[in-house]
Amino acid sequence: MTDTLQHLSQQQREFAKERDWEQFHSPKNLASALIVEAGELLEHFQWMTEAQSRTLSPEKRDAVGSEIADVLLYLVQLSNVLGIDPVKAAQAKILVNAQKYPADLAKGSSKKYDEL
């Protein structure tokens, strides 16, 4: 990765401030925009087989990258507005998931934690 999430977060704050867009960036609006962008990301994979989704053309990969960027940017903005450090939140979630999905029980399985 070429940049830090903290720097990206600062860039997003400045970008919104320069355009006076903070007024529109309520948690509800940002969460809604995040879901819209996630849907646009998913649209690129609609009707593909598993194998096709693993071997994207360069053009499709670029388009998917653009949607990934949109999703990330809205997630960063939502984190900013709520004062949540997404890296710390993700690290805490990994610890929770490690408890829910012990490697010796979950390895090679797609079952939900309550089915292991």
Secondary structure, 3 states (H helix, E strand, C coil): CCCCHHHHHHHHHHHHHHCCCHHHCCHHHHHHHHHHHHHHHHHCCCCCCHHHHHCCCHHHHHHHHHHHHHHHHHHHHHHHHHCCCHHHHHHHHHHHHHHHCCHHHHCCCCCCHHHC
